[in-house]
């Protein structure tokens, strides 16, 4: 009888990365089935912008916890797709307010139910109590780590 292959240690970071990888694959597949050309980051940016229309790019980056340079490329792609537009601010001509277009709002309205339907799939195999506990623990951990010294872009805190 042969010994089973040794399994590498399961570090929390490895499990978190793998779960994220699976969630992104599920998101991509769901958007493809729905005929929507949208990445997870684009969805997050649009969703945050719908909640806070007119914010600048730096504020939007903070709302979704993304670095400003990377988010700049996301905003450019969304603008090229005519999903959002930038307006020069009257009070500071260097700053730009971001707004979803009608096309962007329509795309977001189609994407939101798809994203909502994915959530149970991502946590499949957990009971309702376990799902609630996982969300509670992830929130607690994220809040705690956000307060520590780390290299990740800052993310705005929500109530």
C-alpha positions as CSV (number, residue, x, y, z in Angstrom):
1,X,0.0,0.0,0.0
2,X,1.5,3.3,-1.0
3,X,1.5,6.4,1.1
4,X,-0.7,9.2,-0.2
5,X,1.1,12.2,-1.7
6,X,2.0,14.6,1.1
7,X,-0.2,17.7,1.1
8,X,1.5,21.1,1.4
9,X,0.7,23.0,4.5
10,X,-2.6,24.9,4.1
11,X,-1.7,28.5,5.0
12,X,-4.6,30.9,5.5
13,X,-3.2,33.1,2.7
14,X,-3.1,30.2,0.3
15,X,-6.7,29.3,1.1
16,X,-7.9,32.9,0.7
17,X,-6.0,33.2,-2.6
18,X,-7.6,30.0,-3.9
19,X,-11.1,30.9,-2.8
20,X,-10.6,34.3,-4.5
21,X,-9.4,32.5,-7.7
22,X,-12.5,30.3,-7.7
23,X,-14.8,33.2,-7.0
24,X,-13.3,35.2,-9.9
25,X,-13.7,32.2,-12.2
26,X,-17.3,31.8,-11.1
27,X,-17.9,35.6,-11.7
28,X,-16.3,35.4,-15.1
29,X,-18.3,32.4,-16.1
30,X,-21.6,33.9,-14.9
31,X,-20.9,37.2,-16.7
32,X,-20.1,35.2,-19.9
33,X,-23.4,33.2,-19.6
34,X,-25.3,36.4,-19.2
35,X,-23.5,38.0,-22.2
36,X,-22.0,40.7,-20.0
37,X,-18.4,42.0,-20.6
38,X,-17.5,42.9,-17.1
39,X,-14.6,42.0,-14.7
40,X,-15.0,41.8,-10.9
41,X,-13.1,45.0,-10.4
42,X,-15.2,46.8,-13.0
43,X,-18.3,45.6,-11.3
44,X,-17.0,46.8,-7.9
45,X,-16.1,50.2,-9.3
46,X,-19.5,50.6,-11.0
47,X,-21.4,49.5,-7.9
48,X,-19.5,51.9,-5.7
49,X,-19.9,54.7,-8.3
50,X,-23.7,54.1,-8.4
51,X,-23.8,54.5,-4.6
52,X,-21.6,57.6,-4.7
53,X,-21.9,59.3,-8.1
54,X,-19.6,62.2,-8.8
55,X,-16.6,61.0,-6.7
56,X,-13.1,61.5,-8.0
57,X,-10.8,58.6,-9.0
58,X,-8.8,58.7,-5.8
59,X,-12.0,58.4,-3.7
60,X,-13.3,55.6,-5.9
61,X,-10.0,53.7,-5.5
62,X,-10.4,54.0,-1.7
63,X,-14.0,52.9,-1.8
64,X,-13.0,49.6,-3.4
65,X,-9.5,49.2,-1.9
66,X,-7.6,49.5,-5.1
67,X,-4.5,51.4,-5.9
68,X,-5.1,54.6,-7.9
69,X,-2.8,53.7,-10.8
70,X,-4.6,50.3,-11.4
71,X,-8.0,51.9,-11.0
72,X,-7.0,54.6,-13.5
73,X,-6.7,51.8,-16.1
74,X,-10.1,50.4,-15.1
75,X,-11.7,53.8,-15.4
76,X,-10.1,54.3,-18.8
77,X,-11.5,51.0,-20.0
78,X,-15.0,51.8,-18.6
79,X,-14.9,55.2,-20.3
80,X,-13.9,53.6,-23.6
81,X,-16.9,51.3,-23.3
82,X,-19.0,54.3,-22.6
83,X,-20.0,52.9,-19.2
84,X,-18.8,56.0,-17.3
85,X,-17.8,59.5,-18.1
86,X,-15.5,62.0,-16.4
87,X,-16.5,65.6,-15.9
88,X,-14.1,68.5,-15.0
89,X,-15.0,69.8,-11.6
90,X,-15.8,73.5,-11.5
91,X,-14.1,74.0,-8.1
92,X,-10.9,72.3,-9.3
93,X,-10.3,72.0,-13.0
94,X,-7.6,69.4,-12.4
95,X,-10.1,67.0,-10.7
96,X,-12.6,64.9,-12.5
97,X,-16.0,63.6,-11.2
98,X,-16.9,60.2,-12.3
99,X,-20.5,59.3,-13.4
100,X,-22.1,56.2,-14.8
101,X,-23.7,56.7,-18.1
102,X,-27.2,55.4,-18.9
103,X,-25.5,52.4,-20.6
104,X,-23.4,51.9,-17.4
105,X,-26.5,52.0,-15.2
106,X,-28.2,49.5,-17.5
107,X,-25.2,47.2,-17.4
108,X,-25.0,47.4,-13.6
109,X,-28.7,46.6,-13.3
110,X,-28.2,43.4,-15.4
111,X,-25.0,42.4,-13.5
112,X,-26.3,42.9,-10.0
113,X,-28.7,39.9,-10.0
114,X,-25.9,37.7,-11.5
115,X,-23.5,38.7,-8.8
116,X,-26.2,38.2,-6.1
117,X,-26.9,34.7,-7.5
118,X,-23.2,33.8,-7.2
119,X,-22.9,34.5,-3.5
120,X,-24.5,31.2,-2.3
121,X,-22.5,29.3,-4.9
122,X,-19.2,30.8,-3.5
123,X,-20.2,29.6,0.0
124,X,-21.8,26.3,-1.1
125,X,-21.4,23.5,1.4
126,X,-21.8,25.8,4.4
127,X,-24.9,25.9,6.5
128,X,-26.6,29.2,7.0
129,X,-25.1,29.6,10.5
130,X,-21.6,28.8,9.0
131,X,-22.1,31.3,6.3
132,X,-23.0,34.0,8.8
133,X,-20.0,33.0,11.0
134,X,-17.6,33.1,8.1
135,X,-18.8,36.6,7.0
136,X,-18.5,37.7,10.7
137,X,-15.0,36.3,11.0
138,X,-13.8,37.7,7.6
139,X,-15.2,41.1,8.5
140,X,-13.5,41.0,11.9
141,X,-10.2,39.8,10.4
142,X,-10.3,42.4,7.6
143,X,-11.2,45.2,10.0
144,X,-8.3,44.2,12.3
145,X,-5.8,43.9,9.5
146,X,-6.9,47.2,8.0
147,X,-5.8,48.9,11.2
148,X,-2.3,47.3,11.1
149,X,0.6,48.3,9.0
150,X,0.3,46.7,5.5
151,X,1.2,47.5,1.9
152,X,-2.3,47.1,0.4
153,X,-4.1,50.2,-0.8
154,X,-6.4,51.7,1.8
155,X,-10.1,50.9,1.7
156,X,-12.9,53.2,3.0
157,X,-14.7,51.8,6.0
158,X,-18.4,51.3,5.9
159,X,-20.9,51.7,8.8
